[in-house]
């Protein structure tokens, strides 16, 4: 090895250690960055010709940066309900305003003025997912997740079932009535009180039967359902129901129509009275249970995210509606992704095609809500690497100084 090759080798060492120090510096700078994956520097030797016993010409060293994108950072709890962390494989799918798609492990999401989940306030990328339809099916295409596009929730009542007990010792009198009330909800989520009025009208001791009537009304709507006559056998079982025209009707499938005194559409409610029975020594009517398939208007009160990435909205009427499934992308080679600013990554030929699904399916991990994945940087390890890089850099500098002194000596000898 000549003096010139010694200096060239030393310069390559300076360059390689400078790159190592740059990687260390970037790691330390991002030691508190959510979802950041530390990088390491790999060194390889260079040789210009084959080694022999009488000659050796080294060309120094080259360095390259190695990513550790699939490394798992610690998951730490936060107080923000829209923060998310992936435990296991996978990356969040995000898009910018132009629709370009990126991937990240940074789950520090906030809600913008329009209700969309986003992170990276500077570049503002939006979290993608699959919308959940009202019938529970999941959409096939990705869309930006909006947690306020259903800021209210209600369901019109279409079916009501009454479970009531009619006292066997109730006086027989068509003028003595017993009123029981229950709620129904119109097409706008408005609540209406319906009154069921019962009367014990007849007893046939020879046939061991009893007869009751029941009618329905509301103070803010009218119904077309006639007064019904209910007949019970000696065991208190409902045996028949007839309308005002003495036509037999099915007590489990009656129609209760209402024309409400507001702007909502008329309601047509299927009424089931088959659970009404008569018995005991009680007097009057006891309404045991009312089953109603509707619920009143409720306002959005909170957001929850489950481990499979289901984003659900909670309402102050006690209802919870599933809105989206968070999309999770997996790759054959995570370290082949191209790193961008904002802890974003872009697909490359080396990473392979993104396989986009949801959490807890395939190889994708689970999602922890109100949590964030911390940086994978180990500061103690980085400081150790810094000391090693500093010493190697100093040694290479000393080689250059020594080679210079040897050149000076050679030149002085020639003179």
URRA-V927311 format. One record per helix or strand of 3 or more residues. SS is the DSSP state (hx for helix, st for strand). FROM is the first residue (numbers start at 1). LEN is the number of residues. Records with the same first field share a line. If there is no record, write none. Layout:
SS->FROM-LEN, FROM-LEN
This chain:
hx->3-27, 334-3, 379-36
st->39-9, 58-10, 75-3, 83-5, 91-5, 101-4, 116-4, 125-8, 152-4, 159-9, 177-9, 191-14, 209-10, 221-3, 228-5, 238-5, 254-7, 267-6, 277-3, 285-8, 295-11, 310-6, 320-11, 338-3, 344-3, 355-4, 366-4, 371-3
